[in-house]
Amino acid sequence: MRTPILQFGTSRFLQAHADLFVSEAMDNGAALGPITVVQTTGDPKRAERIGALAAPGGFPVVIRGLSDGLPMVREVRVRSVARALSTATDWNEVKRVFVEEAQVIICNTGDKGYAVHENDSLDGVPQSFPMKLLALLIARYEAGGQELTVLPCELISRNGDVLKRLVLQLAQIHAPDPALSVWLSVQVCWGNTLVDRIVSEPIEPAGAIAEPYAIWAIERQNGLTLPCTHSAVRLVDDLTPYEKLKLHILNLGHTVLADRWMKEGRPANECVRDILADAAIRQSLESIYAQEVIPGFHANRLGKEAEAYVATTLERFGNPYLDHRLSDIAGNHAEKISRRIVGFLDWCPDTPMPRLSAIAGRD
């Protein structure tokens, strides 16, 4: 079976997001086709997951949470993954699928996924994801260069633009061919996307538990190919409002709670819903939203959208079914403060934000 969608990353997030959307769209005849999933890290701990992702019966995704204030639980069998490979052991097959089958590339390689390893090269199997991607793009170019859409899902603003610049820079260093650079710029469509769904727990060996809320916003541009048509996939003219709302409300709120969790030495296994059961902490977060965050969005003409998204976010935070641990959120805390809080302060320089400024070390 040909797989027109090639996905780099095996995370529980992708399982409950892109893989799930494509699976449901396939049931309705509204997807390009099935997916080949590729593990890029070579982590032996995930070897069992590779086999389970492409099991004939699919893998489970359990949706649990509140929908319009009412509890709901449903399980979906995700059957969109037809093949699962590893760059560590299946590099030639990965290259073949990339060259011969792929129409859309999806990737989600984590917080440091765009880091390039020192002394990385195009010889053999490159170490870092950007160099792997460059090597595969060169192979496709040399085989005739069919058009391709790349849809990054990393939580980086303008992720498609960022990945495109990085790959072009690497190409100039490691494969300096002007015609290749033109092809990478013209025949490859680098989509800017935003993903928004809390996926709190894995199901072993493959599967995940996720909330009902889900959005995959993809910015419209010429030459873009979508992997599927689905109610959660939104083709939008401008990604900026979606980025700002998610980064500076949902993500900011997570970091505010994680900061308090760390400073107060709260229980190691505490979840978002647990910390918000503390009335004082909930009141503090709601005050930050009402008195600092929403006014900042009003200053940028997104006040009404922010008010609605804050209400949705607080409902999501109170999801009684998701164990969204603060220890997970607290990873890379300094970097998250910079992007989520300092970035918001800089976006709204004339809006007083004493509590957010204190967290950012600007008081």
Secondary structure, DSSP 8 states (H G I E B T S, - for coil): ---SEEEE---HHHHHTHHHHHHHHHHTT-BS--EEEEE-S--GGGHHHHHHHT-TT-EEEEEEEEETTEEEEEEEEE--EEEEEETTT-HHHHHHHHHHT-SEEEE---TTTT---TT--SSSS-SSHHHHHHHHHHHHHHTT---EEEEE-SSSTTHHHHHHHHHHHHHHHHS--HHHHHHHHHTEEE--EEEE--EEEE-SSS-EEE-S--EEEEE--TT---SB--TTEEEES--HHHHHHIIIIIIHHHHHHHHHHHHTT--TT-BHHHHTTSHHHHHHHHHHIIIIIHHHHHHTT-HHHHHHHHHHHHHHHT-TT---BHHHHTTTHHHHIIIIIIHHHHHSTTS--HHHHHHTT--
